[in-house]
Amino acid sequence: METPYTDHLSPEDFEHVYEPAEDSFLLLDALEKDLEYLDRLQPRLCVELGSGSGVIITALAKKLAGFSMCLATDINPKACNATRRTATRNGARLDSIRCSLADALRPRSVDVLLFNPPYVVTSDEELQTHQFDSHSESSTDRNLVFSWAGGQDGRRVTDILLKQLDDILSPRGVLYLLLLRENKPEEIIKYLEGLQFRAVKFMERRIPGEHLCILKVTRCSASS
């Protein structure tokens, strides 16, 4: 799977949108490793939540162009714009929707769900001081805190998604979720088991200061 070009994005863009980094490349590598599975799955709808610059969903859209519709969501309007531009620069067909997580999507419609969440452990007070408002551009226009600050255990946003997962994934759907060791992946795996999902550590990578992993999550009733 080709890593998309990002030369159309400027340093000014990356003042407002998360720049691709080691966590992004780990998620790309995991998808490339699992391409045989994805080819068998023949997903009709692939969605990336919090797409940022759009490199991940763009790479997947190019690879699955023959049979998949690809969408991206982000609460940051500048990220939605950057994702569209990345898709255009790389010749990929996808759309980007401004919304929180999967709020704008039809229930149980997503066959492939991608999420590189804000995972850095911070105080909840740090997030609250920024008072993010999804209907106002000012908060995300000024800073990137919402792309990386995860609150308690780095899971403030991830835990919201996990509670919604049953209503998001199709019966055969799969989630690729990036986590930090401090996010307590084993605890998440047990929580998902209680919701009738099967979660496995699909890929791991150590980088300076971080131990990252990708969880692959499917319904217990689906094969993976």
C-alpha positions in Angstrom: 0.0 0.0 0.0 1.5 3.3 -1.1 2.0 6.1 1.5 0.2 9.1 0.1 1.9 12.3 -0.9 1.5 15.2 1.5 3.5 17.8 -0.4 0.4 19.8 -1.0 0.0 20.5 2.7 2.0 23.4 4.1 3.5 24.1 7.6 0.6 26.4 8.1 -1.8 23.5 7.5 0.0 21.5 10.1 -0.5 24.2 12.7 -4.2 23.1 12.6 -4.1 19.5 11.5 -2.2 16.5 12.9 0.9 15.8 10.8 1.5 12.1 9.9 3.9 10.5 12.4 5.0 7.1 13.6 1.5 6.3 14.9 0.0 7.0 11.4 2.6 4.8 9.7 1.9 2.0 12.1 -1.7 2.0 11.2 -0.8 2.1 7.5 1.5 -0.9 8.0 -1.2 -2.8 9.8 -3.6 -2.3 7.0 -1.0 -3.4 4.4 -0.3 -6.5 6.5 -4.1 -7.3 6.5 -4.8 -6.6 2.8 -5.6 -10.3 2.1 -8.2 -10.2 4.8 -9.6 -7.0 3.5 -9.7 -8.3 0.0 -11.8 -11.3 1.2 -14.0 -9.0 3.2 -14.8 -6.9 0.1 -16.0 -4.0 2.4 -18.7 -1.8 0.9 -18.1 1.1 3.4 -14.8 2.1 4.9 -14.6 5.0 7.4 -11.8 6.7 9.2 -12.7 8.7 12.3 -10.6 11.8 13.0 -8.8 11.6 9.7 -6.5 14.6 10.2 -4.4 15.0 7.1 -6.2 12.1 5.4 -3.2 10.0 4.6 -4.7 6.7 6.0 -8.1 6.8 4.4 -6.5 8.0 1.2 -4.2 5.0 1.1 -7.0 2.6 1.8 -9.3 4.3 -0.8 -6.7 3.8 -3.5 -6.1 0.2 -2.6 -9.8 -0.7 -2.4 -11.0 1.5 -5.2 -12.7 -1.4 -7.1 -15.4 -2.2 -4.5 -15.4 0.2 -1.5 -16.8 3.6 -0.7 -14.5 5.5 1.6 -15.5 8.3 4.0 -13.6 10.3 6.6 -15.0 12.2 9.6 -13.4 14.9 11.7 -14.7 17.4 14.1 -12.1 19.9 12.8 -13.2 21.6 9.6 -9.5 22.2 8.6 -8.9 18.5 8.8 -11.9 17.8 6.6 -10.5 20.2 4.0 -7.0 18.7 4.3 -8.4 15.2 3.9 -10.2 16.2 0.7 -7.0 17.8 -0.7 -4.9 14.7 0.2 -7.4 12.5 -1.7 -7.3 14.8 -4.7 -3.5 15.1 -4.7 -3.2 11.3 -4.7 -6.1 10.5 -7.1 -8.3 8.8 -4.5 -12.1 9.0 -4.4 -13.5 9.7 -1.0 -15.5 12.2 0.9 -14.9 14.0 4.2 -17.7 14.8 6.6 -17.5 17.2 9.6 -19.0 15.5 12.6 -18.1 13.9 15.9 -17.0 10.3 15.5 -19.7 8.4 13.5 -22.6 10.6 14.4 -23.5 11.3 10.8 -23.5 7.6 9.7 -26.3 5.1 9.3 -26.3 2.6 12.2 -24.4 -0.7 11.7 -23.2 0.3 8.2 -19.4 0.4 8.5 -17.5 -2.6 7.3 -14.0 -1.2 8.0 -13.5 1.4 10.7 -10.2 3.1 11.3 -9.3 5.2 14.4 -6.1 6.8 15.5 -7.6 8.5 18.5 -6.2 11.3 20.8 -4.3 8.8 23.1 -1.8 10.8 25.1 -2.6 10.6 28.9 -3.5 14.1 30.1 -5.6 15.6 32.8 -9.3 16.1 32.0 -8.9 19.6 33.2 -6.4 20.3 30.3 -9.1 19.4 27.8 -11.8 21.3 29.6 -9.9 24.5 29.6 -10.1 24.5 25.8 -13.9 24.1 25.7 -14.1 22.4 22.3 -17.2 23.4 20.4 -18.0 21.3 17.3 -20.0 24.3 15.9 -17.2 26.8 16.2 -14.1 26.8 14.1 -12.1 28.9 16.6 -11.0 26.2 19.0 -9.4 23.8 16.6 -8.1 26.7 14.4 -5.9 27.8 17.3 -4.4 24.6 18.4 -4.0 20.8 18.0 -4.8 19.7 21.5 -7.8 17.7 20.5 -5.8 15.6 18.0 -3.6 14.2 20.8 -4.8 14.9 24.3 -6.7 11.9 25.6 -7.6 12.8 29.1 -7.6 10.1 31.9 -5.7 7.0 30.7 -5.6 8.7 27.3 -9.0 7.2 26.6 -11.6 9.9 26.9 -12.6 9.7 23.2 -11.7 6.1 22.7 -14.1 5.0 25.5 -16.9 7.0 23.9 -16.3 5.1 20.6 -16.2 1.7 22.3 -19.6 2.3 23.8 -21.0 3.2 20.4 -19.2 0.4 18.5 -22.1 -2.1 18.4 -24.2 0.6 16.6 -21.4 1.5 14.2 -20.0 -1.7 12.8 -21.9 -3.8 10.3 -22.4 -7.5 11.2 -19.1 -8.4 9.4 -17.4 -5.1 10.4 -13.8 -4.7 11.6 -12.2 -1.9 13.7 -8.5 -1.1 13.5 -7.8 0.9 16.7 -4.4 2.5 17.6 -3.5 2.5 21.2 -0.7 3.5 23.5 0.5 1.0 26.2 -0.7 3.6 28.8 -4.2 3.3 27.4 -4.4 -0.2 29.0 -5.1 -2.3 25.9 -5.7 -5.5 27.9 -8.4 -3.7 29.8 -10.0 -2.6 26.6 -9.8 -6.2 25.2 -11.7 -7.5 28.2 -14.3 -4.8 28.0 -14.9 -5.6 24.3 -15.2 -9.3 25.1 -18.1 -8.3 27.4 -19.8 -6.6 24.5 -19.4 -9.7 22.3 -16.4 -8.5 20.3 -13.1 -10.3 19.7 -10.1 -8.0 20.0 -6.5 -9.0 19.4 -3.2 -7.1 19.3 -2.6 -7.2 15.6 0.7 -5.2 15.4 3.0 -3.5 17.9 5.8 -1.0 17.6 8.2 0.6 20.1 9.3 4.2 19.3 11.2 6.6 21.5 9.0 7.3 24.4 6.0 5.3 23.2 4.9 1.7 22.9 2.1 1.6 20.3 -0.2 -1.2 19.2 -3.1 -1.8 16.8 -6.1 -3.6 18.1 -8.1 -5.5 15.4 -11.7 -5.8 16.6 -14.5 -8.0 15.1 -17.8 -9.3 16.3 -17.6 -12.7 18.0 -20.1 -13.9 15.4 -17.8 -12.9 12.5 -14.7 -14.6 11.3 -11.4 -12.7 11.3 
